[in-house]
Amino acid sequence: MNRQNMIYNIIEVANTHGGSFDYLKSLVEEFKDFNQNTGIKFQPFKYDQIALSDFSWYHVYEELYFNHDQWTTIIDQAANHKDIWIDVFDSYSIEVIKNNFDKIYGLKLQASILLNKNILKALTELDLKDKKIILNVSGFEINEIKNVVSKFNKFLEGVEILLQIGFQGYPTKLEDSGLVKIKAIQNSFNNELVFADHIDANDEDALWLPVFAATLGVNMIEKHIKHSVLETKYDHYSSLTVDKYKTYISNLKRYSSLVKKEFITPEEIIYLEKSEQIPVLNTDKNRGDLLSWDDFDFKRTDEKGLNTSQLEKLIFNGNILTTNKSANETILKEDLKKVTIATIIAVRFKSSRLKSKALKKIGDLTSIEYCIKNALKFENINHTIIATSNLESDAALVNHTYRDNVIFHKGDPDDVIKRYLYIIRDLKIDIIVRVTGDMPFISNEILQILLKSHFETGADYTVASKAAVGTNLEIINSQALEIIQGHFPKADYSEYMTWYFQNNPEYFKLNFVDLPQELVRDYRLTLDYEEDLIMFNEIENHFVEKGTVYSLKELFNFLDANKDVVEINSKLTLTYKTNQKLIDTLNRVTKIN
């Protein structure tokens, strides 16, 4: 584009063709003489990709549809004398762009498309460095525009982003034209500005308003056009014929008051609410499920529902479904609730390798109290629970809960899943953090990383890909445990709960998280042998002498610098990783058939 300080014009065809291919060809020919600093914009979309069938304009969209060959013909015709711009609405728009990629000069995304994550993902797969992209930001506040621009700059690195104001209403009033936004956006962004004018074509303002916008600093003007002779069925409201399109007359005084209007008008908000593509489920979801963006498509629909921004704040902030939902349904605020999360620490006196290890002392505390102390540092947790058996031999653990607010729960001595589910149901817990009592060095830093990823991915089960033995944590949805019990009414070997999830990936959404390297080591920090206890007391004595309350990072720094302490238990192995007979048994008994 060679603007040479001239305003660049985009001729907007929109849907004036009414689905008539002959109309469209004739219209392109009629405007062929506008060939300096001028582009022409088309709107290819497919009815079942832009909207659900319940949308009021769905049948019109069917009427307006052109196939790929037709779009190629039109683009070839128009490219002889103009730059080609494409409005992106859905995956069909993307296909048209791919098929005619070398002829496409730029793309435009309407305000109602900007939060469509599927479209953004598809654009990242194209090499758009030589293209320009217009983002229409009508209906967005300045801080929201900043977020949108930041996101597009991140995912479409090197692509020139232009910001457009103006939306099409029926009618679009003069006070809704958006002139007030020009200076405000210029003060916040370095991007070039585009003005989309949708004033009534029969009003004299239609010839003057875009010129006035140019005097305020916009770089491009977008105007709708229509055929001068053939009947125009749709989008004729703001469309100019050839003779009117030639005239831009300025009257700056008349428009000077418009820059004082509020940034977003009520009509503009209504427009965005009616036209925005909102998240709709692409699969059935059950009560108790977490949600992620993988569960959604983005469509226009007449059904009420949370938009992308509203939903993002809820599902990534620890909310869970309260009801069953079907594919193509929207999500309402009342469909979600804040999750209840509990840390459940499984512990028993039964131990063949280190008798009554839960009562072994690490410094002044028993090992189970040491574990509970660190569990109570976990943030975003509603309950901390000790889950032991209902056998008399484990009853003494009630005296080692460390704090009065720690819940002491007794349950099935062998079926740990059943033991968990009893207290889960009683307290209406949605998500558990699984800990075993032989893990004294659990860390809130690791937990928060795992929880964040758990909510972002909508997982059933989350665990770190790699961590020091005794520091990894498992985040498990209660609903997933219910499914396990449904398949295993008596869950043998359920103290090895991990296998029931990782051995059944076709039933559960598993999420393996790579921790920052500063939180990952090969050290052994689980209590099974006397050597473990000796090592743990070496750690505790060091920090007691320093008078320091230490984090996992500081513990690792100490071990990194004291290999003699690491050597105390480094030769010990984990039975469930080295005993092949046990491994074979676990793979067999935990597999859902």
Phi, psi and omega in degrees: 000122180252084187285324180049051179064013176262155176288133177270132182253135173248117176277118184263110179284322183052230183241029179298337181293340178061019182091003179269115180293323179295319176303312185297316178298318180293322179296316179299319179294321183296331182256018186292337183284349174274089190232013176244126180051043186224138172236166176232138187242134179243159182236080175278127174207167178237131188310315186276359176256335180272338186204162168278160185293345179279351182290139189299333182261011187302316182289331173294319178300322177298320181293327186275357187288132169243146180278176185298319181297320180295318179294322178297319179298314181294316181297319178299318181296312184288329183293347178292337184221000181213160169287145182257127175243146180235130170281127181262121179241324189202188182292336176292320175303317180298319179297318178298319178298314180299319183292337184233031194303315185292341181265352184275127180268322182199166180237155174229139174242121177292161182303325183286355181253344192300330183262013177280102186293332179292321177295315180300318179298318180296323180293326180294340181274357178256150176271093188258014186299333180264005180256164173247148180232125176262128174250115176280123188247023177297133180093356181255138173285166184303315182295328177290322177297319179300318179296318180295312180298318179299317181295316180291323177296324181291313186275337180240058185303132177089353180272137179284123180255126175248146182252131183243141173243158180111133178225160183260116173242168180231086006270162168265113184283156179303320182287348177262008188293336177095009180302328181299337184281338189303305182293321181299317180288322177299325181287341184249344186222152174263359182292147173293151184250145177237138180246120178259115185260124181232029176293152177311124184297338180274354179270142180295339177297335180297336180267342186254324187303313181297329178292318178297321177300322179297323180292340178272355171117008177286156184257338181224150175238129175251125180230141176282147178230162175213166180289144183280343184238311185291150181292134179252118187273319184235158174057025180276346189306311184252015186269136180260147170278173185304316185293321179288329183296337183284350189247119168234113180243134186266140171218081189298322183299320183298328186262359188298329182284344186293334183288355180263001181290159178295155189295317178238127179270157179302322180296325179293320178297316179299318179302312182294319180298323182282329188255346186295137172283117183252161181293129171234142183297139175258005180204159175290140178231149185252157173307132181095353180280145165277160179242149171223172181293343175294342182274000189234148160249171181237116186222158167278137180206152176275354176286142176288146179184162178293139176277181186300313182295316180297317183291321182299320180296330184274311187286334178270001181245028173079053175240154188222154181292138177257358184208160175288141179228147182254160176304144181076005174270151173273172177250128176259160181301322181288351176281352185236153172216156177296134183288150169258122184244136178230141167271121178247119182254112178276128182208142173215161176284340182298118179201123182275336185266325180219097188303133178050044185297336180297336181258003176292143187271133166245103189066231183269354184250150168293158183298324180290323177293324177297318177297315181296319180305315179286328177296327180288350175277351180297134176267157178066028180247134181270325182221145169242125191232134168264122182245106180240188183271169177266016177280148180299330182294340180256001186297329184295345179297341178299339180272006186227041180270359174071312180227153181293334183277001175277127183279131178257117184237132177248137181208200183307130183290334185248320182271096184292326178297316178297320178300316179296312187296330179299311181285329177299314180292320183296319183262003180054051180277135181264323184222140177243150168256113184275124178228148171249153188293351179265022180242079184286344189249033177296152192229133175296327180301314179294318181302313185296324176296316181291318179298315180301314180293323180301314181288321182294327182264350183063039186283161169269329187213127180231139178207156175287141179296323181211137178199162175299140180303126181097358179244346180288150180233155177240128176257123187228132174287136179301324179300324179293321176296323176299320178296318178302313182294328177300325178272335183228079180306328172237104188271091176297146178061026184285357168294340172263058188300329181310318185298326182296336178263305185293342179270359183225058184295340179284346180257338186228148175275104183267141185228111180254123190251131174275115179282157172302145185302331181293345179253012183236129173215173176260014183287158179257114183233036175243150187258108177225335187228164178301323179298323177299316182297319178298314180299316183297323179288331172297317178298309183298316181298321180299312185282332174295318178297324178282345183069032187247132167275115194253150176265174178297323179298317180292324175299314179297320178300320178296313181293324177302326184266355184226076184296335179295326176289319179299322184294342184303318182235013187292339182274351182286149182239165177264125184302317184287355175251347185241338181273099186297326179297316178295318180299315179298319179296315180297318179298329182279312189278344182260357182279128175284123182266000000 
